Amino acid sequence: MSLHPAKDAAPGNPRDSKALEPSFASDDAEVPSRWERVVPGVLFAAIAVLIGVDVVGDQLSGASGLHLGAETGVFLLALSGLAWLWRQVLLSRRRTRQLQRRLLDARADVGRLRADAAHWRSEAQSLLQGLGVAIDRQFAQWGLSAAEREVGLLLLKGLALKDIAETRGTSERTVRQQALTVYRKAGVAGRAELSAFFLEDLLLPQAAQQGS
């Protein structure tokens, strides 16, 4: 069992970065493909051209006004459909540009968050390593044996005596006696005072320690 909390703690989980991946609602992401935009427009344009040619031909051949009116109406509808499709193409392009900007911004935010998380993990690891060294040094000053140091560290981590016994493969009675020995050598009454010793004396800022 390591006496360094830094080796047993996990200040950050790299897999958690998956939660930072940008995601957008499915409604925003449903942008028509290139073929979905082009093919209907080509069809409407072809229909409009064919009807326009037919209307001109009917006029030249002296077709009835009703027939010409019906074909003209169909021709105008085809033009309207073509205009509507062109408007949808413009809207789709604008939506695509907006989504691309949002994606770039989200990726930049994810990059900053990952950098901040990496920086935090690095600082936390350094602090925990320093704390582990300080605890080891203090245990040595108290004259704790290797077994007592291990029990003391597990006590600081909050493990119950039964859990400590299972972790170390010893009896709970043995762990209880070792814990009492740790408290006696440290000059504290129990687990709470042992934890308070390190929280008050080791985790305070250096300036506060010097001023106390």
C-alpha positions in Angstrom: 0.0 0.0 0.0 1.5 3.3 -1.0 1.9 6.1 1.5 1.4 8.7 -1.2 -2.2 9.8 -1.6 -1.2 11.1 -5.1 -0.7 7.6 -6.3 -4.1 6.4 -5.0 -6.1 9.5 -6.0 -7.5 10.2 -9.4 -7.8 14.0 -9.8 -9.1 13.7 -13.3 -10.4 11.1 -15.7 -9.4 11.5 -19.3 -12.5 9.6 -20.4 -14.6 12.5 -18.9 -13.5 14.6 -21.8 -16.0 12.8 -24.0 -18.7 14.7 -22.2 -17.1 17.9 -23.5 -17.7 17.0 -27.1 -20.1 19.5 -28.8 -23.5 18.2 -29.7 -26.3 19.9 -31.5 -30.0 19.2 -31.7 -31.0 17.0 -34.5 -33.4 19.6 -35.9 -30.5 22.0 -36.4 -28.3 19.3 -38.0 -30.9 18.3 -40.6 -29.5 20.3 -43.5 -30.5 19.0 -47.0 -27.7 17.4 -49.0 -26.4 18.9 -52.2 -28.4 16.5 -54.4 -31.6 17.1 -52.4 -31.3 20.8 -53.1 -30.2 20.5 -56.8 -32.4 17.8 -58.2 -35.8 19.4 -57.4 -34.6 22.7 -58.7 -33.4 21.2 -62.0 -36.8 19.4 -62.4 -38.8 22.6 -61.8 -36.6 24.5 -64.2 -37.0 21.8 -66.8 -40.7 21.8 -66.4 -40.9 25.6 -66.6 -38.8 25.6 -69.8 -40.9 22.9 -71.4 -44.2 24.5 -70.5 -42.9 27.9 -71.7 -41.9 26.3 -75.1 -45.3 24.6 -75.3 -47.1 27.9 -74.5 -45.2 29.7 -77.3 -45.9 26.9 -79.7 -49.6 26.9 -78.9 -49.7 30.7 -79.4 -48.1 30.4 -82.8 -50.5 27.5 -83.8 -53.5 29.5 -82.7 -54.6 27.4 -79.7 -57.7 28.4 -77.7 -57.4 30.9 -74.9 -58.5 28.4 -72.2 -55.7 26.1 -73.2 -53.2 28.8 -73.2 -54.4 30.1 -69.8 -54.1 26.7 -68.2 -50.6 26.2 -69.6 -49.6 29.7 -68.5 -50.9 29.0 -65.0 -48.9 25.8 -64.8 -45.9 27.7 -66.1 -46.3 30.3 -63.3 -46.6 27.6 -60.7 -43.4 26.0 -62.0 -41.6 29.3 -61.7 -43.0 29.8 -58.2 -41.8 26.3 -57.2 -38.3 27.1 -58.6 -38.2 30.4 -56.7 -39.3 28.6 -53.5 -36.6 26.0 -54.0 -34.0 28.7 -54.6 -35.0 30.4 -51.3 -34.6 27.1 -49.5 -31.2 26.7 -51.0 -30.2 30.1 -49.6 -31.6 29.3 -46.2 -29.8 25.9 -46.2 -26.5 27.6 -47.0 -27.0 30.2 -44.3 -27.9 27.4 -41.8 -24.9 25.4 -42.8 -22.6 28.4 -42.3 -24.1 29.0 -38.8 -23.7 25.4 -37.8 -20.1 25.5 -39.0 -19.4 28.6 -36.9 -21.1 27.0 -33.9 -19.0 23.9 -34.4 -15.8 25.8 -34.6 -16.7 27.8 -31.5 -17.6 24.6 -29.6 -14.3 23.0 -30.6 -12.4 26.0 -29.4 -14.3 25.9 -26.1 -13.6 22.2 -25.8 -9.9 22.8 -26.4 -9.9 25.5 -23.6 -11.7 23.2 -21.2 -9.4 20.3 -21.9 -6.4 22.6 -21.4 -7.8 23.8 -18.1 -8.6 20.3 -17.0 -5.0 19.1 -17.8 -3.6 22.1 -16.0 -5.8 21.4 -12.9 -4.8 17.7 -12.9 -1.1 18.7 -13.1 -1.5 21.1 -10.2 -3.6 18.7 -8.1 -1.0 15.9 -8.8 1.8 18.1 -7.6 -0.1 19.2 -4.5 -1.0 15.6 -3.6 2.5 14.5 -4.1 3.7 17.2 -1.8 1.1 16.3 0.8 2.2 12.7 0.6 5.8 13.6 1.3 4.7 15.8 4.2 2.6 13.0 5.7 5.5 10.6 5.3 7.8 13.0 7.0 5.5 13.6 9.9 4.9 9.9 10.4 8.7 9.4 10.5 8.9 12.1 13.2 6.3 10.3 15.2 8.3 7.1 15.0 5.6 5.1 13.3 6.5 1.7 11.9 5.8 0.7 8.3 2.6 -1.0 9.3 1.5 1.9 11.5 2.2 4.3 8.7 0.0 2.3 6.4 -2.8 2.1 8.9 -2.4 5.8 9.6 -2.8 6.7 5.9 -5.9 4.5 5.6 -7.3 6.2 8.7 -6.7 9.6 7.0 -8.5 8.3 3.9 -11.6 7.6 6.0 -11.6 3.8 5.9 -13.3 1.9 8.8 -11.2 -0.4 10.9 -12.9 -3.4 9.3 -12.1 -2.2 5.8 -8.5 -1.5 6.8 -8.2 -5.1 8.1 -9.6 -6.5 4.9 -7.3 -4.3 2.8 -4.2 -5.3 4.8 -5.2 -8.9 5.3 -5.1 -8.7 9.1 -7.6 -9.0 11.9 -9.7 -6.0 13.0 -8.2 -6.4 16.5 -4.7 -6.0 15.2 -5.7 -2.9 13.2 -7.5 -1.4 16.2 -4.3 -1.8 18.3 -2.2 -0.3 15.5 -4.6 2.6 15.3 -4.4 3.3 19.0 -0.6 3.2 18.7 -0.7 5.7 15.9 -2.9 8.0 18.0 -0.7 7.6 21.1 2.5 8.4 19.2 0.9 11.3 17.4 -0.5 12.7 20.7 -4.1 12.8 19.5 -7.3 11.4 20.9 -8.6 9.7 17.7 -9.1 9.8 14.0 -10.8 13.3 14.0 -7.8 14.9 15.7 -5.4 13.0 13.5 -7.1 14.3 10.3 -7.4 17.8 11.9 -3.6 17.8 12.5 -2.8 17.5 8.8 -5.7 19.7 7.6 -4.7 22.6 9.9 -0.9 22.2 9.9 -0.2 21.0 6.4 -3.0 22.4 4.2 -2.9 26.0 5.4 -1.1 28.6 3.1 2.6 29.1 4.0 2.0 32.7 5.0 -0.8 31.7 7.4 1.5 29.1 9.0 4.3 31.6 9.5 1.9 34.1 11.0 0.4 31.7 13.5 
